[in-house]
Amino acid sequence: MNLDKLQNWLQDNNFDVAYISDPITIAYFTGFSMDPDERIFSLVAFKDAEPFVFTPALNVEEAKNSEWNGDVYGYLDSENPWAIIADNVKKRTNEYKNWAIEKNNLSVAHYQNLHAQFPDSDFNGNVSPFVDHIRLYKTPEEVEKLKAAGREADFAFQVGFDAIRTGATERSIAGQIEYQLKIQKGVMHQSFETIVQAGKNAANPHLGPTMNKIEPNELVLFDLGTMHDGYASDSSRTVAYGEISDKEREIYEVDREAQQAAIDAAKPGITAEELDSVARDIITKAGYGEYFIHRLGHGIGKHVHEFPSIVQGNDLVIEEGMCFSIEPGIYIPGFAGVRIEDCGVVTKNGYEPFTHTSKELKVLPLKD
Ligand code: MN
C-alpha cells in the first residue's frame, strides 16, 4: 500500500513525523479525498506509530465511511486545530523532533502555526520530492481509472463537434460539453475548465472559452478533461468548421505528424528531452518551431499536471508505468492555432493512449 512506502521513507531518512497537507496527496495515501476550502485537512504519519487523518468536524463522518480505516480526528470552527493536532501527535509518540512537510503545498501561515506547537522540533524535511517520485509510476488500478477518464473525454469531443454551428459562442459549446458529461456520464468535475477556441483565439493556448461566435471556415480547438474516481483526463483535438485555407491545413498536418512521431517514439529508455525533440524537430523543420511555445507534455494522474515533465533539459529516462501527455501545438498569433493531445501510459515497449478520437483532419459541415 502507498502509505507503507511513506512510512519506509520516514524510517530510511530518519524523520519522526510527516505532515501531509495537499488533499490530492492525502487521497493518494488514504483513499479519502475532499476539498477543505480554508479549513485544515491533513494526514499525519509517523516513523513508528499509527497515522491519523485530521479534518474539520463536518467531514469526520465522511472520512470514517471512506476507504480510510485509520483514526480520524476533527475540530470545530471554534477550536484551535493546531493544538488538537499537537495533542494527538503527543498521545501517539514521544518522538517528534524531526518533521517532513510538503513544501510544495503547506502555506507559510500553516507551517508557522504547526511549528508554534512544537517549538523545539525541526521542520526542514521535505516530503514533496518523494511524493512526486512515487507518483511517477502508476499501478494497473490507477491506469484503469485514467482509461475510464479518457473514455469520458472521447465522449466529450463528440458532443463538442456536434454542437458547433455558425453563431454559437465558444462558451456555449463548452457549456454543452460539461452539461452532457454531467447528465449522460455522471461526471462530477472537469479536470480543468473546458477550452473551446475558434479561429485566432486558438493561438492563445490557455485562453478560456469566450463569447466569440463560431464563424464558417475556421479551425476550432478543444482541450478538455474529466475526473473519474479521482483520476484526470486531458486531451485536445482541433477540427475544421467548413473549408479551411491551405496554410491552416498545413499546420494541422505538421502538428499531427509531430504528435504521431512522438507517440511512436515513446517507450522505456528514451529520455524526456529526447521525446520532446522528436516532435519539436518535425515542427522546426517545417518552419514553425517558433510557434511551438510550450513543452511536449506533462505527467497525469490524480492531478492533471504532475511529473514527469516532457521538456528540454529533463534527462529523466522514461520507464514503464509512467503516464503523460503528448501535445505539440502550433500557435500563429492573429491567425490560428492547432494542438493535438493524448495522454497515455508507457508500456513494456511502447505507449498506449487513453483517448481514441480520430486525429485525421475532421471537416465539419456548416450548420446554421
Ligand atoms: Mn495537457
Boltz pocket constraint, residues with backbone or C-beta under 6 A from the ligand:
constraints:
  - pocket:
      binder: B
      contacts: [[A, 234], [A, 235], [A, 298], [A, 304], [A, 325], [A, 327], [A, 341]]
      max_distance: 6.0
